[in-house]
Amino acid sequence: MRRSLVLAVLTLGMLGCGDPNAGALFADIQYGTDCDETRGCTPEPNRDICGINGGDPCAEVGGTAVLSCTVTEADGVRTLTFSASQGTGFSMSVRQAQIPVGGGSAGGGGCTVRVVDGANTFQGACGSATPSEAQPCQISNVRWYDDAGNPTVEGNIFCQSLQNQANPSVRIEVHAKGSDATSVMSPGSFRLANCDGLDLGEG
């Protein structure tokens, strides 16, 4: 389901003069996790982070979103770093994902995905290729666009064999929200508006 900052503000009835959420950092991140050749892994098919940083959540999501997002640009490439959590017990972060100004897939030697589920932290490299041992996460279909005055980035994320940092034999998959066969073979999604440094006028 597509949700935007504009939709969230309208739902909350705060659009208009003096809107305290104008220009606020917003995220809508939907994914699920599943076990990949492991023992002791608990699937979590319905992870949902949606809301304004430190403010109101989307109507169907509880808890306060804690978000950070920065974008830097050089030589036709934007480097995206973000982290997101809501409530307790789970979070997702992406670091140093290098994406063309025209959109597409992520690259860069420092691209890293981290998923926290309870006491477990899973982390691995990300890039444009199909997930592998060396690069377990794929970031694709990235777009940069203006959403009613809010500079926005969206894309997909799909991981296989993402290793537990404390016990590398425990691995998870990161996929679309849901537990059916289609969901577990499809990528999750992320959307962030008003990231620090994202200026579409310079793209």
N, C-alpha and C positions, 0 to 999 in steps of 0.2 A: 504494500500500500504506500503510495507516494504522499508524503507530508512535507510541507514547507514552513518556513518561518512566518510567511504571510498568513497561511492557513492557521497556524498556531495562535497568532495574535488575534485574528478574527474570532476564533473559537473562544478565546479568553475575553473578548469584548474590550480590547484595549487599543484598537487602532484609532488614530486621530491625533489631534494637537496635543503635544506633551507626552506622547506615548513613551513610557520609561524603557521599553524594549527595542526602540528604534536603534538599529545598528548593532544589536546584541548578538553575541556568538550563539549559534543554534546548531543542533545536531539531530539527525534522524539516522540511526544505525540499527540495522536488523540482521541478525544472523542466528545460526544454531551451531552446536558442536556435537560431534559423534566420536565414538572410539575407533581408533585405527590400529589394529594389530596389538591391542593392549589388554592388560588385566587391571582391574581396579579403577577403570575410567567410568564416570557417570555421564551419559549423554545429557545435554541441555539444549533442547530443540528450539526454545523460544526466548532468545535474548533480544531485548528491545531497549534501546537508549534513545529517548526523544524528548527534547525540551530546550529551554533557554538556559545558558550557563548560570548556575546559582539562583535561578528563578523558577518560573512556572513550567511544569512538565506538559507534554501533550495530554489531551483529555483522557486517553485510554491507558496511560502509563503513569505509575506512581513514583514517588521519590523525586529528589532534586538532582538534576543533571550537573555533574562536575566535568567541565570541558576545558581543553586548551587546544589551540590550533594556530600554526604559523605557516606562512608561505613566503619564500624568497624566490626572486627571479633573476636569471642571468643567461644571456646568450640563447634566448628562445626556450629555456627550460625553467619550469617552476618546481621547487622542492617543497614537498608537503610533509609536515609533521603534525600529528594530532594525538590526543588521548581523550578517552571518554568513559565515564562510569555513571551509574545511576542507582541509588539505593546502596546496598552492600553486597559484596560477594563476587562481583564480576566486572570486568572492564576490558576495553580493547584499545590498543595504541598502534600507530604506524609512525615510523621515523625515517626521515631522509628518503622519501619516495620521489624520485626525479621523473617528472612528467612533462612532455612537450606542451608549450603554450596552446597549441591546437588540439590538445587532448590525446587520448590513446591509452597506452599501457605504461606502467611504472618501470623504472630501471634504476641504475646507480648502485655502486658497490656497497653503500651503507644502508640500503633499504632493509628495514626490519619490521616485523609484525610481532606484537606481544599480546597474548590473550590470558587474562587472569580469571580463573574459576575457583572460588573458595581459596583453599590454601595452595592451590597449584598454579604455577606460572609456566606458560608455554611460549616459546619464542623461536623464531627462525628468519631466514632471509626471504626477501620478497623481490619480485621482478615481473617481467612480461611473459616468461615462458610457462608452459604447463608445469604444475607442481612436481618436484623431484626431491631426492634426498638433499641435494645441495641447496635447492631453492624451494622450500615447501609451500610458499604462498605466492599466488598470482594476483596482481592488482591490474584490472583491465577496465575498458569502457569508461575511462575518466573523461568528464566534461567540466569545463569552466564556463559559467554563464551568469547573467544577471537575472535574479528572481525578484522582480518588482523593486529594484533598488538595492538588493542585498547580493553582493558578490558571493557566488556559490560554487562549490566543487562537489561532484558526485562521482561514484564509481562502484565497482564490484570487487569483492575479495573472496578468494577461494584457497583453502589450505588443505594439504594432505600430509600426514606424518609430521605434524608440528610437535616438536619435542618438549617434554616436561624438563624444566631447567634443573630440578633436583634429581630426577630419575629419567634419563634419556630413553629408557625402554618403554615409557608411557608416552603415547602420542595421541593427538586428536586431529580430527578433520574440522574445518570451519566452512560452513555452507549456508545456503539460504535458510531463513527461518522456517521451521517445520520439521517433521520426522518422516514424511512420506518419501517414496522413491525418487520423485522428481526433485524435491527440496534438497535431499542429501547429495544430489549430483549437480546442483546449481549453486552459483556463488551468492554469498551474502551481499548486502548493499550498505553504502555509507553516503551521507549527504551532510555537508557542513556549510553554513552561511556566515559571512562576516569574519573569516579567519584574519588574524593580524597579518598585514603585509600583502593581502590579496587585492590588487588594483587592476581591474579588468581594462581600465582605460589605457594601460601601458602594454596590453597583450597584442 
